[in-house]
Amino acid sequence: MRALNVAALAGLALCGSASAAEFAMMETAQRINQGTFKLSGFPVVIDRDDEDDDPETGFAVGLGYGLPYDLDAEVQVAAYEDGTFLGGDLEWNAWRRERMAFSIGGGVHGADLEKSGSLVGVDGTLIFSYSPIERLALSAAFDAAYDDVNDRDASAPADTRFPIDGQYETYYAVPGISFLLTRNIDLLAEVGVGLNSDADDYVSAGASWYFRPN
């Protein structure tokens, strides 16, 4: 059963996100400890690579929980001028050795595009992290996603993320850094570099708070 779960996650991670740009990843390969919650909040600034020099900004919040068997789950909501995005994913900490860790994640997401239309999609992520010193983690990630956009009409701006109905694939390389400020507060920052024409570059920075309910 464990092998089947690993294979399913690996396959999803390699499939063809709005999630990378809209939610950002904002995490290392280290899993959330079992029974612990993670509350995250961060702004996301996206370069839509159009004639308008002004980037698009939004804000995302997430709630995660540590599960058994080196798994953790997280849901996220991101709000932008042109829509509200909702997503969820499952991450497996596949390998750890001293200062290094590797994880595989996959999930689903959807959006209500306020300028008309909606989308549904799947996404997957591979993350490698290295801790050169205590409290500091450097990460390198690959994110891929597939989105199906429906019911777009002429009112949708031509320079928006999803201008017309259809299928979109996005691929990202994401370097990141994390610093454990206190035992329960983690500061994170990352840059998403789009690897294909549908993927817009982005930058994000924020914080995560880890806690256990009484």
C-alpha positions in Angstrom: 0.0 0.0 0.0 2.8 2.4 0.8 4.4 1.7 -2.6 1.1 2.4 -4.3 0.7 5.7 -2.5 4.3 6.7 -3.4 3.7 5.8 -7.1 0.4 7.8 -7.2 2.1 10.9 -5.7 5.0 10.7 -8.0 2.8 10.4 -11.1 0.8 13.4 -10.0 3.9 15.4 -9.3 5.1 14.8 -12.9 1.8 15.6 -14.6 1.2 18.8 -16.1 -0.2 25.4 -11.8 -2.0 28.0 -11.4 -1.1 26.9 -7.9 2.6 27.9 -8.1 1.9 31.4 -9.1 -1.5 31.9 -7.4 -0.7 30.2 -4.1 3.1 30.1 -4.2 4.6 27.1 -2.4 6.3 28.7 0.6 7.6 25.5 2.1 10.7 23.3 2.4 10.9 19.5 2.0 10.6 19.1 5.8 7.2 17.8 6.7 4.8 19.2 9.4 5.3 17.1 12.6 2.4 14.7 13.2 -0.4 16.3 15.2 0.8 19.8 14.5 -1.0 22.5 12.6 0.7 25.1 10.3 -0.9 28.5 9.7 0.7 30.5 6.8 0.1 33.9 5.3 2.0 35.7 2.6 1.6 38.2 -0.3 2.3 37.1 -3.9 3.5 39.4 -6.6 3.2 38.1 -10.2 4.8 39.5 -13.3 2.1 38.8 -16.0 4.6 39.6 -18.7 2.3 41.9 -20.6 2.5 45.5 -21.9 1.3 46.8 -18.5 4.4 47.2 -16.3 2.4 47.0 -13.1 2.6 43.5 -11.5 -0.4 41.8 -10.1 -0.6 41.3 -6.3 -2.6 39.0 -4.2 -2.6 37.4 -0.7 -2.7 33.7 0.2 -3.4 31.9 3.5 -2.9 28.3 4.2 -3.7 25.7 6.9 -1.7 22.5 7.1 -1.7 19.5 9.4 0.9 16.8 10.1 -0.2 13.2 9.4 1.4 9.8 10.1 3.8 8.1 7.7 5.7 11.3 6.9 2.7 12.9 5.3 1.1 16.3 5.7 -1.9 18.0 4.1 -2.6 21.6 3.5 -5.4 23.8 2.1 -4.9 27.3 0.7 -7.0 30.3 -0.4 -5.6 33.1 -2.5 -7.4 36.3 -3.4 -6.6 38.4 -6.5 -8.4 41.2 -8.3 -9.6 38.8 -11.0 -10.5 35.8 -8.9 -10.4 33.7 -5.8 -8.4 30.4 -5.8 -8.9 27.4 -3.5 -6.5 24.4 -3.4 -5.5 21.4 -1.4 -2.5 19.1 -1.5 -0.8 16.1 0.1 3.0 16.0 0.6 5.1 13.0 1.4 8.6 13.5 3.0 10.2 10.7 0.9 13.8 10.9 2.1 15.8 12.6 4.9 19.5 12.3 5.7 21.2 14.6 8.2 20.9 18.1 6.7 19.0 17.1 3.5 15.4 16.2 2.7 13.3 15.4 -0.4 9.5 15.5 -0.7 6.9 14.8 -3.3 3.5 16.5 -3.3 0.3 16.7 -5.4 -3.1 18.2 -5.2 -6.1 19.8 -6.8 -7.3 23.4 -7.1 -10.1 25.5 -8.5 -11.0 29.2 -9.0 -14.0 31.5 -9.4 -12.8 34.0 -12.0 -14.7 37.2 -11.2 -14.3 38.6 -14.8 -16.4 35.5 -15.8 -15.5 31.8 -15.9 -14.0 29.2 -13.6 -11.2 26.7 -13.6 -10.2 23.4 -12.1 -6.8 21.8 -12.1 -4.2 19.4 -10.7 -0.7 20.2 -9.7 2.4 18.4 -8.4 5.7 19.5 -6.8 9.2 18.0 -6.1 11.2 19.8 -3.4 14.8 19.3 -2.2 16.0 21.1 0.9 19.5 21.6 2.4 20.2 23.1 5.8 23.8 24.5 5.8 23.4 25.8 9.4 20.9 25.3 12.2 17.6 27.2 11.6 18.3 27.9 7.9 17.0 25.9 5.0 17.7 26.4 1.3 15.3 24.8 -1.2 15.0 24.0 -4.8 11.6 22.9 -6.3 10.0 21.9 -9.5 6.2 22.6 -9.9 4.0 21.5 -12.7 0.2 21.9 -13.2 -2.7 21.5 -15.6 -5.7 23.8 -15.6 -9.0 23.6 -17.5 -10.7 27.0 -17.9 -14.4 27.2 -18.8 -17.1 29.9 -19.5 -14.7 32.7 -20.3 -16.3 35.4 -22.5 -15.5 38.7 -24.1 -15.5 40.6 -20.8 -12.3 38.9 -19.7 -9.3 41.2 -20.1 -6.9 40.0 -22.8 -3.9 40.3 -20.4 -5.4 38.3 -17.6 -3.9 34.9 -16.5 -6.5 32.9 -18.3 -7.9 35.0 -21.2 -9.9 32.3 -23.0 -11.4 28.9 -22.5 -9.0 26.0 -22.9 -6.3 24.0 -21.2 -3.2 25.6 -19.7 0.0 23.9 -18.5 2.6 25.6 -16.3 6.1 24.6 -15.2 8.2 26.4 -12.6 11.6 26.2 -11.0 11.4 27.6 -7.5 14.4 28.5 -5.4 13.5 29.4 -1.8 14.9 30.2 1.7 13.5 29.5 5.1 14.7 30.7 8.5 13.3 29.4 11.8 12.9 32.6 13.8 11.6 30.9 16.9 10.6 27.3 17.7 7.1 27.9 16.3 7.6 30.7 13.7 9.2 30.2 10.3 10.1 33.0 7.8 10.1 32.0 4.2 10.7 33.6 0.8 10.9 32.2 -2.8 11.0 33.2 -6.4 9.1 31.3 -9.0 10.7 31.2 -12.4 8.3 30.3 -15.2 9.7 27.6 -17.6 7.1 27.9 -20.3 5.0 30.6 -22.0 1.9 30.0 -19.8 4.0 30.4 -16.5 4.3 33.9 -15.1 7.3 34.7 -12.8 6.4 35.5 -9.2 8.0 36.4 -5.9 6.6 35.8 -2.4 7.6 36.1 1.3 5.8 35.5 4.5 5.6 33.5 7.7 4.3 30.2 9.0 3.2 29.5 12.6 3.2 25.9 14.0 1.0 25.1 16.9 -0.7 22.2 18.7 -4.3 22.6 20.1 -4.6 22.0 23.8 
